[in-house]
Amino acid sequence: MDITRFDAAPTYEAPGHTDMRMFRLQGREAGPSDVMWLGVSHILPGGGTTLDASGVEKMYVVLDGEVTISNGSETVTLKPWDSCRIASHEGRQLSNRTNRIATVLLCMPREVLTSSS
């Protein structure tokens, strides 16, 4: 069993991410993992990511606040406990269009670390 306490979760940076604070919960710098890593991001009001695609599938769960996700042709706003799957090579852009901090959980394969993580 591998435990990561949130208070000790390592932070990370990713290109194309603005006004976000990101933490690894499992995998990569947070500890061993065979197939995936798990992270959580706090997105400040007005913050988010650029529209970008990567070669790996991503899954998001909104834990708090509202997060607007676009794939370039469809845009949807997710609320707490709503989730979204982004297929490999599908565009994705996250944004917080509210005045509250939003928190989102991210799960993706560990083999590839891309600029759009």
N, C-alpha and C positions, 0 to 999 in steps of 0.2 A: 504494500500500500504506500502510495506517495501522496503526501499532504502539502498543499501550498496555502498558507494563511494569507488572506488578502492583504494584511498589513505588511507582509514580506514579499508580495508578488512583484517580480521585476517589471519595470516599465520598458517600453520600446517605442521607437519612432518609425514612421513609414512615410515615404514621399507622397505628396498629394493629399495629405491629411492636415487640416487646418483647425485650430481651436479644439483639439481632441487630446485627451490623456488616456493612454492605452497601457494595459497591464496583461502580462502572461499569467494565466492561472494554472495551466498544465502544459507540458511539452516545452521544447526549445530551452530557453534559459531557466524556465520554472522547474524542469526536471525531465525524467525519462518518459518517452512515449513511443509506441510501436507504429501508430498509423495517423495520428492527428494531434493538433494542438488546440488549446482553448484560451480565448482571451476575452477581456471585457474592456469596453471603451466608454468613457464619459465624453459626450459631445456637448460643448458649450452652445448657447444660443448663437445662431448664425454660422456655426461650425459644420464641418463635414469633410467629404472626400471629393476628389475630382471624378469625372466619369471615366472609367478605365475598365479594362477587362484583363483577366489573367487566365492562365492555363489550368486552374484548379477550381473545383466546386467550393462554394462558401455557404454557410448557413448562419443566419442571424436570428436572435430572439431579443425583442425589446423587453427590458426589465423594468424601466421607469421612463416616463416622459413619452414623447412622440418622435419618431424618426421617419423621414420621408426617404423612400428608396426609389431610384429610377434605373431602368436598364437602357435608357436612351429613347425608347419608344413608349414605354408604359411607366407611370408614376403612381405610387401608392403610399399612404401614410399608415404606419404601423403604431399601435398602442401597446401598453403592457401585455405581455404574454403572446402577442402576435409574432409570427415567425415568417421567414422568407428564405427560399433557396435560390441561389444564383448559380447557374450552370457554368462549367468551365467555358471560357472564351465569350461569356455573356458580359456585356457592360454592366457596371454598377456604380451608382453614386448615392452616397448617404448624405442627408442634410438634416439639421435641426432648425426648423422654421418657427420655433416657439421661443418664449422668454424663459423657459426652464431648462435646466441641464437634463439631457437624455442619457440613458445607460443602455448599452446593447452588448449582448453576448455573441461571440463569434467562434465558430468551429470550422476548421479546415484541415486538409491533409498536411502532414509535417514534412513531406519530402521536398516540397517546393516552397521557397519563401520569395514572394514577388513584391514589386513596388506597390501593389494594390492590396496588400494584406490588411 
